[in-house]
Amino acid sequence: MKEQSAAGILSTTIEKVRELVDVSTIVGEPINLEGGLTIIPISKVTYGFASGGSDFPSKSNKEIFGGGGGAGITINPVAFLIVNNGEVTLKHITSNDNAAERLVGLVPDMVDKVTGIVDKVKKNTKQDEA
């Protein structure tokens, strides 16, 4: 009985967290504006849950179980994906908290710079061959 009760508390807690958080919570619904501009909100979701219980002494032979569970969720908007004329940009709205987030934020700029350098080298090579 006590395993079923503890499992039931944990199962219910996880089920409620799943109801609150899904993919559309993290990557929001696209907002289409005039001129072909689309804005997609991006959020960071942090959650935690706990449950526990205990058997209580009883004068009868019946087992008595008491327990509880709870969860906490934090949803923070962190960025917007902006799609304009086929170009996608990421606009952060929060400060970068750690090195990994800063690195991910630098990737689009790095790709643009490397692409620019490669294009420039190709252009110079074609001019030298002509």
N, C-alpha and C positions, 0 to 999 in steps of 0.2 A: 504493500500500500504506500509506504513512504517514498519508494522510488518513483511510482506513478505520480505522486503528488509533486515531488521536486521536478520531475520531468515536465509535468503539466505547467508549472509556474514558468520554467525556462522556455518552454515551447510558446506559451502565450506572450511572453515578453518579446521574443524574437519575432513572432508574427506581427505584433503591434509596431515594432521598428520597421519591418518590411512595408507595412501599410503607409508609414510616414515618409519613407525615403525610397525613391525609384530613380531611374535614369533621368527622367524629365526634371527632377529636383536639381541634378548636377548640371546637365546641359538643358537649358530652358527652351521654351518654344520660340522659334524664329519670329522676329518682328519685321515685317516687310513694309518698307517706306517707299514713297514716291521716288522715281528716278532709278529704280533697281537696287536700292540700298537695303541690305538685310542685316539686322543686328541679332546676335544670339547670345543671351546671358549665360555665363559660366559661374557656378558656385562651388565652394568647398564645403563638404559635409563631414562632420565629425560626430561620431556617436559612441555610446558605451552603454552597457547594461549589466545588471547584477541581479542575482536571485539567490535565495537561500531558505533554509528551513530547519526545523528541529522536531524530534519526537518529544512528546511530553508524557510524564508519568500519569498513569490512570489507575483508578481503583478497580476497574473492570479489565478484562483481558484484551479489550479492544485497543488497537494502536491509535493514538491521537497525534496528528501531524499539524504543525503550524508553519506557515512560511509566507514569503512575499517576494516581490520582484519590482524592478523599476528600470527606467531607461532615461537617458538624456541625449538630446540631439542639438547640435549647433550648425546652422546654415549661414555661411558668409559669402556674399557675392565677391568674386575676385577679379573677374575680367569680362570683356565682351569680345566676341568674334565678330568682325565687321567684314561683310562681303560687299564689294562695290566694283561693278564692271569686271567681274571675274577674278579680282584680286582679293585675297583674304589677309586681314591684319588682326593682330591680337592686342587689345588695349587693356593693360592692367589697371585696376582701380584700387589695389592695396599695395602696401610696401612688401617687398620680398623678405620673407622671414628667415630663409636659410639658403645655403649655397645651391642646393638642388633646384629650388624655385628660380633663383637668379640665372642658373645655367639654362633652364628651359626657356626663360624669357629672352635669353640672348640668341637662341637658335635661329629665329627668323631673320634677325639682323645679319648673323654670320652667313646664312645661306645667300642673302641678297648681295653681300660683299664678295663672296667667293664667285657667285654667278657673274657679277660685274667684272671681276678680274679675268675670269676665263673668257668672257666675251671680248674684252679688250685685247687679250693675247691672241685670240683667233683673228680679230680684225687686223692687228699688226702683222701677223703671219701672212695673211692674204695680200696685204699691201706690199710686203717684202717680196712675195713671189711674183707679183705683177710687174 
